[in-house]
């Protein structure tokens, strides 16, 4: 009897261990497949381009004027330039982003934008997505439109509407989405869009991958407001201008020399009209030394983020002091 008992006990153990082994194997297979899918998605994101020239896609003066009239008293009132920067980053017409945010947020007055920083109706199922900041919500809008307009080639308002606001969708029981295409088409024009059939840039040149630009800016923005420190090149010491650019580039996996002039010499020079977000912008004559004496990170649309005498900040390079000392633009790509 004892032998039979031991035999049955061993048999039960064998069955249990076999079941456990199969379960572990299935878990590993599922995890591997999930990882592979994520890697493919990451690679697809890396293949996207950023810093594209959007100036030919819209009239900026019309855009800014209509932005003020539509959003002047709301939460989006000071986000016009930021939206252009996001559009340039993802290669999307700024007028399209502005138009979609207008219609999806009830011109900046919806509960989603006020409570969830969600300006464009981003959802999972029937649930509105929440973002920590309005900038994050705008950036996600740009990223979503990049996938639809650039990657999936839904590059007209008509095509885009079929995916962004399909008529008769679960959240459209009364077919209100049938108004989406004509409304967005009109808004694109009102925001200075030169054509509702020109929703993405045709240029393939860029200042780097989206993730690379994000890495540079994510690092750079950590230090906004910190003082300028001559000779500084790390967070521990503080930053001068070229220490700031070399550090931020390093965090994005790009190695460049330490000084402004050396950075200028080592990088590929580009015309201002070809400069992309994430490139560097150089200045000369800002002190008694010769050559390039100051450098900042170009973020597009005539703006840079740099470490200057008044600290690490955003600056306009289209007029005044910086315009008078502009030396040129250069890219590491």
MORA-V510943 format. One record per backbone hydrogen bond with DSSP energy under -1.0 kcal/mol. NH is the residue of the N-H (numbers start at 0). CO is the residue of the C=O. If there is no record, write none. Layout:
nh=NH co=CO
nh=NH co=CO
This chain:
nh=4 co=0
nh=5 co=1
nh=6 co=2
nh=7 co=3
nh=8 co=4
nh=9 co=5
nh=10 co=6
nh=11 co=7
nh=12 co=8
nh=13 co=9
nh=14 co=10
nh=15 co=11
nh=16 co=12
nh=17 co=13
nh=18 co=14
nh=19 co=15
nh=20 co=16
nh=21 co=17
nh=22 co=18
nh=23 co=19
nh=24 co=20
nh=25 co=21
nh=26 co=22
nh=27 co=23
nh=28 co=24
nh=29 co=25
nh=30 co=26
nh=31 co=27
nh=32 co=28
nh=33 co=29
nh=34 co=30
nh=35 co=31
nh=36 co=32
nh=37 co=33
nh=38 co=34
nh=39 co=35
nh=40 co=36
nh=41 co=37
nh=42 co=38
nh=43 co=39
nh=44 co=40
nh=45 co=41
nh=46 co=42
nh=47 co=44
nh=51 co=87
nh=56 co=53
nh=58 co=191
nh=62 co=58
nh=63 co=59
nh=64 co=60
nh=65 co=61
nh=66 co=62
nh=67 co=63
nh=68 co=64
nh=69 co=65
nh=70 co=66
nh=71 co=67
nh=73 co=70
nh=76 co=73
nh=78 co=75
nh=82 co=78
nh=83 co=79
nh=84 co=80
nh=85 co=81
nh=86 co=82
nh=87 co=83
nh=88 co=84
nh=89 co=85
nh=91 co=86
nh=92 co=198
nh=95 co=92
nh=96 co=92
nh=97 co=93
nh=98 co=94
nh=99 co=95
nh=100 co=96
nh=101 co=97
nh=102 co=98
nh=103 co=99
nh=104 co=100
nh=106 co=101
nh=108 co=104
nh=109 co=104
nh=113 co=109
nh=114 co=110
nh=115 co=111
nh=117 co=111
nh=123 co=126
nh=126 co=123
nh=128 co=121
nh=130 co=115
nh=136 co=132
nh=137 co=133
nh=138 co=134
nh=139 co=135
nh=140 co=136
nh=141 co=137
nh=142 co=138
nh=143 co=139
nh=144 co=140
nh=145 co=141
nh=146 co=142
nh=147 co=143
nh=148 co=144
nh=149 co=145
nh=150 co=145
nh=151 co=146
nh=153 co=147
nh=154 co=152
nh=156 co=195
nh=159 co=155
nh=160 co=156
nh=162 co=159
nh=163 co=159
nh=164 co=160
nh=168 co=165
nh=171 co=168
nh=174 co=171
nh=177 co=174
nh=178 co=175
nh=179 co=176
nh=182 co=178
nh=183 co=179
nh=184 co=180
nh=185 co=181
nh=186 co=182
nh=187 co=183
nh=188 co=184
nh=189 co=185
nh=190 co=186
nh=191 co=188
nh=192 co=187
nh=193 co=56
nh=197 co=194
nh=200 co=90
nh=212 co=208
nh=213 co=209
nh=214 co=210
nh=215 co=211
nh=216 co=212
nh=217 co=213
nh=218 co=214
nh=219 co=215
nh=220 co=216
nh=222 co=219
nh=224 co=311
nh=225 co=222
nh=228 co=238
nh=231 co=228
nh=233 co=237
nh=237 co=233
nh=239 co=231
nh=243 co=239
nh=244 co=240
nh=245 co=241
nh=246 co=242
nh=247 co=243
nh=248 co=244
nh=249 co=245
nh=250 co=246
nh=252 co=249
nh=253 co=248
nh=262 co=258
nh=263 co=259
nh=264 co=260
nh=265 co=261
nh=266 co=262
nh=267 co=330
nh=269 co=328
nh=273 co=270
nh=274 co=271
nh=277 co=297
nh=278 co=275
nh=279 co=329
nh=280 co=295
nh=281 co=327
nh=282 co=293
nh=283 co=324
nh=292 co=282
nh=293 co=282
nh=295 co=280
nh=296 co=304
nh=297 co=278
nh=298 co=302
nh=303 co=314
nh=304 co=296
nh=305 co=312
nh=307 co=310
nh=310 co=307
nh=311 co=225
nh=312 co=305
nh=314 co=303
nh=316 co=301
nh=323 co=319
nh=324 co=320
nh=326 co=281
nh=327 co=281
nh=329 co=279
nh=330 co=267
